[in-house]
């Protein structure tokens, strides 16, 4: 009977770690004050700037990186910019207001995500803020 309980406990622990929830908690804890989270192929960061400022910086950053913009939609609370890399991978950048002067920036590169290139795009955006 105790072995059955132990097996169920081990299966539960494995399920939690494989479902991604634990990865999010670990990533969130590791990011701490930085506010950068990598989860399911997306880079997310809260930036101390308004959505219109982040939108302008996004377009300028993508131009710096020679990324062709294929979609550009924005209002005062949200922004959605998409582009194509030279190798055909798609880039999605969303900005959503989280307060009067803070914005949640979400970046995804390719179908499965590319953390290194997402960080590169984030840095290009931040140079224009």
N, C-alpha and C positions, 0 to 999 in steps of 0.2 A: 504494500500500500504506500509506503514512504517513497519507494522508487518511482511509482506512478506520479506522485506529487512532484518529485524532483524533475522528472521528464517534462511535465507540463510547465514547470517554472522555467526550465532551460528553453523550451520552445517559445514561451512568451517573451523571454529576453531576446532571443534571436529574431523574433518577429518585429519587435520594437526597433532593433538596430537595423534591420533590413528595410523597414518601411520608410525610413528617411526622417522620422520624427527625432530620433536621437541625433542624427547628423545636424539637423537644424538647431537643436539645443546646444550641441557642442560648438557649432559654428557661431551661434549667437553669443555664447559665453566667451569664445576665443576672441571674437571681434571686440567685445567689451565697449570701450569708449569710442572706438573707431566707427562703429555703426555699419560696417560692411558685412554683408552676409552672402554666401554662395550657397544656393539651394536649388536643386533640380535643374541645373543648367543655366540659372539666372543669377546675375549679380545685382544685389539691392543695396542701396545706401540712401540715408536721409541727408539731404544737403541743405545748408542754411541759405537758401535763396528762393525767390518766387518762381512759379512755373514759367511765366514769360521769360525771365532771365535764363532759366535752365534750357528752355526751348531755343533761344538765340545761341547760347553756348553750345548746345548739341549740334546745331547746323554748322557752326563755325568749326567745331572739333572734327566733325565728319569731313568737312572740306579740307582741313589740314591733313587728314589721313587719306585723302583721295577716295573716299567712299561715296559712291553714287547714291543720292537720295531718291527713293522711289515713291515714298509716301510722306506727307508732311501735313499733319492736322494739329490744331492747337486752339485752346480757348484759355480763359484766365485760371481754370482749375486743373486742366489736363492737357497733355501733349503726347502725340504719337508720331514718331519718326521711324521710317524703315529705310533700309538701304541694301545695296548689293556690293559684296567684295569682288575683287578681280577673279577669284576662283569660283564665283557663283554662289558662295554662302550668303544667306540672308542675315541681316542685322536688324534687331528690333530694339528701340529705345523708347520707353514710356516714362512720363513724369506725371506725378499726381500730387496735388496740394495736400499737405498734412497740417497746415496752419497758415497764418498770414505771411510768414517768411521762411517756411520750410517745405521741402519737396522730397517725395520719395522717388528716387531715380531707379529704374529697372532696365538692365541691359542683358540681351541674349544674342549670342553669335552662333549661327548654325542651328540645326535641329536639336543636337544634343548639348549645345553650349560649349564655349571655349573660354575658360576662366582667364587665362593669360591675356587673350585679345580683348576680352570684356574690360579687364583692368586698364589696358592700354587706351581703349575708347573713353573710359571714365576719366583717366588722367587728361586726355585731350579736351574733354568737356570742361573739366575743372580749371584748366589754364585760361579759359575765357570767362570765368566768373569773377 
